[in-house]
Amino acid sequence: MMLEGRKGKGLALVLFGGLVLIVWGGMAHGSPDVSPQTGIGLPEPVSMMPVPEPADAVLVQTREWKWNRYLKAALHLPAWLDLGLEHRTRFETYDRPWRPSQPTGQTDSQIQQRSRVRLGLNGTSFKFLFEGQDARVYLDEVESYVTTGIRNEMDVLQLMASVTLDNVLETGLRTDLHVGRLTMDFGRGRLIIRNDYRNTSNAFDGVHWQLGRDRRWRVRLFLVEPVLRDEVQPDEQSKRSVFWGSFIESEQMPRLGLNAYYFGLNDQRSATVGRHRTFSTFGMRLYDDPKPGRIDYEIESVVQTGKKGHVNHFAHFQHIDIGYTLDLPWSPRLLIHYDYASGDRDAQDSQSSAFDTLFGARRFDYMPTGNFGPFFRTNFSSPGWRVIVVPCQGCEVQLKHRVWYLATSRGAFGGNGLHDPTGGSGNFLGHDLELRAQWKTNDNLEFELGYTHWFKGSYLDRLPDSAGLPPGGNKDSDYFYIQTKFRL
């Protein structure tokens, strides 16, 4: 107990010191400023060096490829040849694990490192891109939580060619075609995303096409095979897993952004028929970007139908944000959240109801993932709130609180391996409090740290021994991380 107390005080001191460093350092580098695009004070990249648009420019968010190419400048490479390097290191640790795969309940501490290299050939209409990724983990032990979401050594993240035509038939429209291995961002990223916080990213082999007019609207179509990650061996794809979809974006109406989409998945890879997935996912998202002195919002509603093995599948997901940014120094912003994802009431009946988040991410909505991340976008109901302040240019500090319930007490607790099919453990998972700070000094250097305390609920106290909860797994967990990312 004394050791745990000292550890808690040590983490608190490190967190406090890091926050002071970020705020002080940021104040020394600029004045408060809020990006009207995000409302969170982390501005869109504005590189001092011109960066030609790469092959994946319309596939992913701008921050994924736009930074000052110091290495390219040092090597005096021609304008049409792109070369960029990125490296991120993160230390993270949490205590009192709850997963059955960690039976002794030891603290899980890891150093996760991700290195990427981009090499592109950028013509006016024809472009080529290679992006390699090396994702590794250190300090891990036998019971450490390590998956292909954390380790994926020396592999190809993107390898594609693209064709771009501006002003098609003198209509002012632009069209792009991408062929090869690629990463993609769609909407907010709840169903398809190029993962950021996670140490590895989703990739796909196939074709993507878009047609649009500036930032006002665009239509996207794709047909791909999801890349199957392996921790050490080269990644592969399977013809028994096919993913396709259409996506419409529109920002033509003031204060009413619109996404409407359909995604289809036919995944027959598993030897166990009950794990086969044939899903059709339909969704719509409405939003208004945050700006000082007014209310903003985001609403996303998703319905999923099809087959899970031999049984019918019907599930849904709902998300709502309502926010307000005060027109004051530090631009304080208050948000109220609510999320609901359906769960499976009975694994033995003829209806599958657990929502499948496909290839989406969770960190921006819920809590840090990495080796932590207990909450998945399935079988839960969660209200919460968040306060965001911008103490300096490129800085952001957030305080978030969420309460967690199972949507159905008989369903599984996400992907944690915990399940009480009788429902006798109830549905209260607890609540969490997260403090997070980011400092983006420029497009080439970023720092971030955060702390989360998970106040565990009565569900974990009541689980039967057969659930496999590790010793102490029902006690509160503390998670801490600190990371840095630099680019050349």
PyMOL commands that set and color helices and strands:
alter all, ss='L'
color gray80, all
select helices_A, chain A and resi 2-27+62-64+70-74+168-170+273-275+458-462+465-467
alter helices_A, ss='H'
color red, helices_A
select strands_A, chain A and resi 81-94+108-122+126-138+152-165+174-182+204-213+217-228+236-237+241-253+256-267+277-288+294-308+311-325+333-341+351-352+380-389+395-405+428-442+445-456+477-487
alter strands_A, ss='S'
color yellow, strands_A
deselect
rebuild
show_as cartoon
